[in-house]
Amino acid sequence: MLLVTHGFAQNRTITGTVTAKDDNLPIPGVSVKVTGSSTGTITDVNGRYSVKITSRATSITFSSVGFTTQVIPIGTSNTINVVLSSDNRQLGEVVVTALGINQQKRTLGYSQTTVKGETMTESSPIDMLGGVQGKVAGVTISEKGSTPGGSTSVIIRGYSSIGGVNQPLYVIDGVPLDNSRPNQNNYYDFGNNANDVDPNNIENISILKGSEATALYGTRGSSGVILITTKKGKAGKPKVDFSTSTTLTNAAITFTPQKEFGQGWSGSFILSENGDWGPKYDGVLRPWGPTGLGTGATIGLQQLLKPFSFIENNVSNAFDTGIELNNHIGISGGSETTTYNISYTNVNSNGILPGNYDLFKKNEFAVTVGTKYKNFDVSTSLNYTARTSSVPLSGNGNSTTLGNGFYGSLLQIPSDIPIKDLRDYKNLFFNTDNYFTPYAENPYYDLAENGAHYTTNHVFGNINMNYRLTDWVKLNFQQSADVSATYDKRWSNANNPAPGSWNAGNNVEGATRIADVGSDFEESWNTFEYDSKLQALFEKKISPSFTLNGILGANYNDRGFSWIQTYVTNLTIPSFYQINNSTVSPISYQNTSHRRLIGFYGQANLGYKDYLFLNVTGRNDVTSTLAPGHNSYFYPSASLSFILSQALGLKPSSGITFAKLRAAYGRTGSDTDPYRIYNTLTATNIPVTFGRLQFPLNNVAGYSVNNTLFNPSLQPEAIAETELGAELRFFDDRLSIDATYYNRTRKKQILEVPIAPSSGYATEVENFGTVRNRGLELTVGGTPVKTKDVQWDITYLYSMDRSLVEELPAGLDKVVINNFYDVNMVAVKGQPLGVFQAPIPLMENGHVVVNSTGIPVIDPNNVGDYGSIQPQFHMGLTNNVRVKDFTLGFTIDYQQGGKFYSNSAYLLSFVGANPETVYNDRNVFIVPNSVQANGTDANGKPVYVENSTPINHSNYYSYYNLSDNPAMAYRNIILTRTFVKLREVTLGYNLPKAFVNRIGISNAKVSVFGRNLYTWLPASNHIVDPEVGNLGSDLAGAFGEDASGPPLRYYGARLNVSF
Amino acid sequence: MKKNFIKSIILSALFLSVGCKKITDINVSPNNPSLSAATPEVLFPSAVASTAARVGGELNILGSFWSQYYTQSTIANQYRNIDSYNITRYDLNADYNELFSGALEDYQLAITNAKANKQWGFVLMSTVMKAYTYEVLVDLYDQVPYTQAFQGASNIQPVFDKGHDIYVALLKEIDDALAQNYSVPLSSSDASTDLIFGGDMKKWAEFAHTLELKMYLRMVNAYPADAQAGVAKLYANPDFLSVDAGLNIFINTPNKDNPFYEYNIRSLNVTTNIRASYTFVSFLTITQDPRMASYFGTSKPTSINQGDYLNTNTALGSAASPVQKPTDPVWFISAAESHFLQAEALVRYPSINGGTTAKAQYMAGVEASFIDNGLAASDADNFMNNSTNDKVNWDISTNKIRTIIYQKWVSFAQGCHALEGFFDQERTGYPEISDVYSSSPLYTEDTRVTPSVNHAGQWVYSLNGVTPNKMFPKRIPFPSSEVDRNKNTPTAVPITTPVWWGLTAQ
């Protein structure tokens, strides 16, 4: 002190290193300021600094976002090393944003959600996002299938692309992942590739929802981006993480049939019928199944007998309990310069269908290694997933070549027939000759004799190099690859009811079941994707008040697939599935696709005094899929983050710990699939409603003008999104609110629009259509109790999305997105995207017009609006309670409103099992308020009189059959999407450290969990869970389901050990 | 260092942008040939198959129910909407779509390209098939787009043209094609692409003339003078088909078999939806027609009254189904039809001189039908000469047109062109409409008149028909594929309203 007092302008230099208390690693970019002056510098990449001080200086202030500011008095030493401890309150968090850039969340002007790896694996899902359902506002995750390893649909902020992709882009450690799902319309759900990412090996995922957040991904990020960061090694001695879980599965919810009427048709008991249109249950012993079996010397006369009464739990008893085993081991560690992480997961699952026909096996290896040398660091990761599954046919297949599906056949069993008993499908009474009805097959036969095997080998990884040029510029190059090779085989067996057997016409109705001719499909599907990225990252403190970070980069993407399928029908030798096992020639199809994209992009983030941040991005893409002249497009975005609490200098004592306002505007462009520019011919293959006529014929080739009219002037789709939001935290962060409003417009959508066939084409690829989505996302978090031993956290989510079709092309007033029978799911101007239109009755002066059989006539000129696919809102409620070493968590997921088409409901209506079919106790009735034509007036127009023709027993079922009564039947078939689910419950116990440490374990946790434990559906839906579906994962699949199986309920136990 | 960095960025950007053109030049589909490969040799056979697949497939089912050859089984449901006349704009869309965007689009492009290369043989072949296909559409829908059709992106909402205008234009197209020198023989490889006549241009000219004759005769109600003048023009140099014009190339293999068989037998889960209609069976029975066995596999088939599919009598579960084979042909115009058309022309216009008589043509028609059913011409002669039924035996017939049309109706049950029976009834009123249902004793012996008469073969209103006032269907509604996508689609007309050439009062 003496020296200082007496010294005069005696300059000297202080140097030192700033490290973090948590990990002892150097902290770059720490502001080093001579207290009370403008002199200062920042630490370099190694945390070192060097600052000149005058003798007047008394102390140095070290500050960095996320760390507690420290003021160190200047002593005599010229070296001051500082250890900063992290400041959780200020830090908020560092999150991963587009292109894998770590940014402080506080600087973001848009909504971003991080989900930690632990959250994702709490209930041991084998698909990546199974544990995130109901936990992120604005993200709708549904498991579509009922077989293990089935596909998952993820929709962020609602549907907005009519014909394109509404699924998000998955990026794993910077590698875009091909998430295509082969054969999605062939009723075999082989799952999607994103599920090849092992949730056990995920550090966290970052969900980017809006266009501003995803703008740097361009084209493929236009429906949101899910950024996956895998676990990396940390310096230190090797750490081993081991987890094992066993999960049991069963059918979460099955349909509820009506309980009053049993087997038969038109009111009569008929032994060979597949319907519940028979008489009322009377409990009297009646025969069932074939009569006269084994007549003669063989086994004598036999007849099955059972009481004619409803069987409770008949459907749920058709299923078994499935089991899933999920084992994971991870080893990580490293030195100061080199780190590694090795992970292996094995999943073994057998689903809820009896026998080994729904199996799923997965082996996942992942290796990540990173090393650094001076200013250079390199890391690489490699992932390999091998997946094999046995998949049953889903849906009401009903084809002689494809065979029938288990569930489609199950729906056609009268409710008095014990389904479980049919399992022995080779039994004399239940085999293909003698199954009780010729109109359907034994579902257990379908299960055992028709099926598919699927094998995929999937490798993805990257090499990532960084070179720090100066303390404010870093160069980054990343090359990634994602390749997969898939092979599947699908088959259906051949069978023909033996002559003279029950199903060969020797039944009470004389009906014959057609032979199954059998088939074998062999299919291979190979995908590739190579992605290169070269970028420079800048970080500069321009002045004491201003900081600037930025990126300049270029991206090159090359991807595609090749697919080939060969199949043969009419198997010569049953049960032998080879292409050569037929006298019929095999048929082959192939498809190759290849596309490239080059993008140049830049981003700048300007910060002012740590409370105002402006982020600007721009990207220009050149794509191979649009025509030259239209294939280069630019799109910018800008966002603003304003930390109100800091700007106003609010003290925590005010109750407000943090307040931030966000505003963002972003645009993205989107290209299209390859080969939609130039018109083509196609090898002629003519549908004949059922079956086809296919060239070559008579040794002559035939080519037809492609029914799709392509478009050489296609322009990129343009998406513009405005987002406003606020993040507020109160009372020491005990209460937090994050609210977002967005308004997104997707213009010039590229779509294959159905056009009038008289144009010569069936569809035209067009730029058209504007869909606007507006929505609200709200996350409220609270910690009502927080003590050393007890903590209770609650998170409440609310989200709603409203889409509006603003514009359609060329004077069209609607575009059909998908259809089944007479139901169209359409885009109609002025309405939400995805409205169900179906026939309605013709009205005459307010009366329903019926035909001569008493059944309503459809309105020939108008269609009815049966609602849209769009739910009114979603809500989620997650509770986590920790009491000492115990944790309890549960999530409730609630979706209100929206509609879907259910072909299960149709089938159940057709066979009379739908509870809606007991109207008027199935007594004869006259359609209320109906009129009937009777003669014509002077102008030849029909004269209507009060209807006196009743719906009688012989056509009662016609009233519920959509082909006989399309005007009314759809009311029972288009169902509501409303559900409430107890999505997840977990109970965990961390074994006391004192105990486990003694046996060399650092951490051990046991937990029991359940998912989809309880599903509540409204009274108007007795049929099917609205989340399942087998028509695809995107917008067209939102149409509904076709005899899709029940969703799964999971419950199990898990052990995690680290040492 | 900094300079180097910037340089490297600029260099790589340059490289990428120079390379861009090549890099992005990969958008020509490897999966499909480009449009420049669209020669008539690949388009024509494709289009012919499209016509055959739809007219001989689902439309043949419509025609055979509405011509009362067949009715819906009592133990299955597939075709109940057809059998009950419950056809809405949602039905039969695939037929309309394929005939326009599959068949006609390809004929049109084949014609355009063949004209450009002066391949007049292909011009004639494609024009005749285009006219045939269009005629089916006009006859079913009354109006369809013609003048503005096939314009692709430049007009995706074509206006509809009046059926008569389309007929006139098609007849002119055929005349123009016939006016070219089409007699240059096709090369043998080109000839093989003609799945109908193997490149025999003489037969194509006959087909063209016969089609024109058929179209003129369609106009007898609406434009009698034009019909007569047109027929007279053709008879200036009569040159009509004496062989079947159609596809007879089907084999017993999935996707390469007869479309009616492929649809109704091979690919449907119930093969016995279609059963013999009592209307047809009663006529074949009363006339002791030997074709019964080839139609239904037995000379005494059990049959179901038209549209009585809700009948719970289990005996009807075994009613006869039609004999269907994968190798059955699809006729566009059969030899029998050609002869019956000529017979009708000669009866209607006695002044024309065809060098033949109406009776000879009538008998040739029945003989051709017998031959197509595997019987001999002599069987046909015996059948006609020995019959005491005036709908069979020409000499005792008091109404030659009625006799011709009845036998023509019987002939259309073979060759997958049953629609023609339906059209003829709408045009001529034969077979007549019975005023009693076929289950009534009065149908076989109507004692309300003396002497009592038999209504066998007369059409009955389907038991579960849904049209008002038991009116028969005369057309089908514009398909929703057009209604929903083309605002120029005319307002829906009841399916009981006759098309422009139909008899307005029956």
Interface residues (C-beta under 8 A of the other chain):
Chain A: S266 S268 N398 S399 T400 T401 Y439 L469 T470 V473 L475 G505 V508 E509 G510 A511 T512 R513 I514 V517 L534 A536 L552 A554 Y556 T569 N570 V584 S585 I587 Q590 N591 T592 H594 R595 R596 I598 F600 V622 T623 S624 T625 A627 P628 N631 P674 Y675 I677 Y678 N679 T680 L681 T682 T684 N685 I686 P687 V688 T689 F690 G691 R692 L693 Q694 F695 L697 N698 N699 V700 A701 G702 Y703 S704 V705 N706 N707 L709 N711 P754 I755 A756 P757 S758 S759 G760 Y761 A762 E764 A810 G811 L812 D813 K814 V816 Y821 D822 N824 P839 N851 S852 T853 I855 V857 I858 P860 N861 A933 N934 G935 T936 P942 S954 N955 N961 S963 D964 P966
Chain B: M1 K2 F5 I9 S12 A13 L16 S17 C20 K21 I23 T24 D25 I26 N27 V28 S29 P30 N31 N32 P33 S34 L35 A37 A38 V42 L43 P45 S46 A47 A49 S50 A52 A53 R54 G57 E58 I75 A76 N77 R80 N81 S84 N86 T88 R89 Y90 A94 Y96 N97 E98 F100 S101 G102 L104 E105 D106 Q108 L109 V144 P145 Q148 A149 F150 Q151 G152 A153 N155 I156 Q157 P158 S192 T193 L195 I249 T253 P254 N255 K256 P259 E262 Y263 N264 R266 S267 L268 N269 V270 T271 T272 L310 T312 T314 G317 S318 N464 G465 V466 T467 P468 N469 K470 P477 P479 S481 E482 D484 R485 N486 K487 T489 T491 A492
